[in-house]
């Protein structure tokens, strides 16, 4: 059932908007233009543009959450696990009487050290990603403030800078 307001514009419920946005994302990923997406979904090109902007902001928020919350926790878990493995393999190597077991334990210990070093040195990659997200967040905030300033000017009776 399609609902319209007094001006004949379509009224969408939350579920319909979410469905449309998921379709916009799907079609955008397939390489369709905004015009093609609008035609396919039978909505305005502006609606597609708004949906794409909304989806981009959501993706940025999701990435920021992932970088700030998920990555550090998983990093910590991995470090703890690798250090436990290292401790255990060194204990096994020390307790072993067979030289082959001792050598294998040393090889595994070296792998553990290598992985730990990779984790420690790759923190720079995470730091770079955090800086990138923060930079983009600042740019978005600047754009939002600029947009709010323009809206305030328009609300005061000017249109496009014409008095």
C-alpha positions in Angstrom: 0.0 0.0 0.0 1.5 3.3 -1.0 0.8 6.3 1.2 0.9 9.9 -0.1 0.7 13.3 1.7 -1.7 16.1 0.8 0.7 17.2 -2.0 0.7 13.8 -3.6 4.3 13.0 -2.4 5.0 9.4 -1.4 5.3 8.7 2.3 7.8 6.0 3.2 8.0 3.9 6.4 11.3 3.0 8.0 11.3 -0.5 6.6 10.6 0.8 3.1 13.5 3.4 3.4 15.9 0.7 4.6 14.9 -1.6 1.8 15.3 1.1 -0.8 18.7 2.1 0.6 19.9 -1.5 0.6 18.8 -1.7 -3.1 20.5 1.6 -3.9 23.7 0.2 -2.3 23.4 -3.1 -4.2 22.8 -1.4 -7.5 25.6 1.2 -6.9 28.0 -1.8 -6.2 27.0 -3.2 -9.6 28.2 0.0 -11.2 24.9 1.6 -12.1 24.7 5.4 -12.3 22.4 7.4 -10.0 20.1 7.9 -13.0 19.9 4.2 -13.7 19.3 3.4 -10.1 16.5 6.0 -9.9 14.9 4.5 -13.0 15.2 1.0 -11.8 13.7 1.8 -8.4 11.2 4.3 -9.8 12.4 7.1 -7.4 13.9 10.5 -8.1 17.6 11.0 -8.8 17.8 13.3 -5.8 16.4 10.5 -3.6 19.2 8.2 -4.8 21.8 10.9 -4.2 20.5 11.4 -0.7 20.5 7.6 0.0 24.1 7.4 -1.3 25.2 10.2 1.0 23.5 8.6 3.9 25.1 5.2 3.1 28.5 6.9 2.9 28.1 8.5 6.3 26.9 5.1 7.8 30.0 3.4 6.3 32.3 6.0 7.8 30.6 5.6 11.2 30.9 1.8 10.9 34.6 2.0 10.0 35.3 4.4 12.8 33.6 2.1 15.3 35.6 -0.9 13.9 38.9 1.0 14.1 38.3 2.5 17.6 36.5 -0.5 19.2 36.9 -3.8 17.4 40.6 -3.6 16.2 42.1 -2.7 19.6 40.2 -5.4 21.4 41.1 -8.1 18.8 44.7 -6.8 18.8 44.9 -7.3 22.5 43.4 -10.8 22.3 45.9 -11.8 19.6 48.9 -10.5 21.6 47.7 -12.4 24.7 47.2 -15.6 22.7 50.6 -15.3 21.0 52.4 -14.8 24.3 50.6 -17.8 25.8 51.6 -19.9 22.8 55.1 -18.7 23.2 55.3 -19.5 26.9 53.8 -23.0 26.3 56.1 -23.9 23.4 59.1 -22.7 25.4 58.1 -24.9 28.3 57.5 -27.9 26.1 60.9 -27.3 24.4 62.7 -27.1 27.8 61.0 -30.3 29.2 61.6 -32.4 26.0 64.4 -34.9 26.0 64.2 -35.6 22.2 66.4 -33.2 20.3 63.9 -33.1 17.4 61.1 -32.0 19.7 63.4 -29.3 21.1 64.3 -28.1 17.6 60.6 -28.1 16.6 59.7 -26.1 19.7 62.4 -23.6 18.9 61.0 -23.2 15.3 57.5 -22.7 16.7 58.9 -20.2 19.2 60.6 -18.3 16.4 57.3 -18.1 14.6 55.6 -16.8 17.7 58.3 -14.1 18.0 57.8 -13.2 14.4 54.1 -12.9 14.7 54.4 -10.8 17.9 56.8 -8.5 16.1 54.4 -8.2 13.1 51.7 -7.2 15.5 53.8 -4.7 17.2 55.2 -3.1 14.1 51.8 -3.1 12.2 50.3 -0.9 14.9 51.5 1.9 12.6 49.0 0.7 10.0 46.2 1.0 12.6 47.5 4.4 13.7 47.4 5.6 10.1 43.8 4.3 9.7 42.8 6.1 12.9 44.4 9.4 11.7 42.6 9.0 8.3 39.2 8.4 10.0 39.8 11.4 12.4 40.8 13.6 9.4 37.7 12.6 7.5 35.5 13.2 10.6 36.9 16.7 10.9 36.2 17.3 7.2 32.6 16.1 7.7 32.1 18.3 10.8 33.5 21.3 8.9 31.1 20.6 6.0 28.2 20.2 8.4 29.0 23.5 10.2 29.3 25.3 6.8 26.0 23.8 5.7 24.3 24.9 9.0 25.7 28.4 8.5 24.2 28.5 4.9 20.9 27.3 6.2 20.9 30.0 8.9 21.6 32.6 6.3 18.8 31.3 4.1 16.4 31.3 7.1 17.1 35.0 7.6 15.5 35.8 4.3 18.3 35.6 1.7 18.4 33.3 -1.2 21.8 32.2 -2.7 23.4 35.3 -1.3 21.0 37.7 -3.1 19.4 40.3 -0.8 
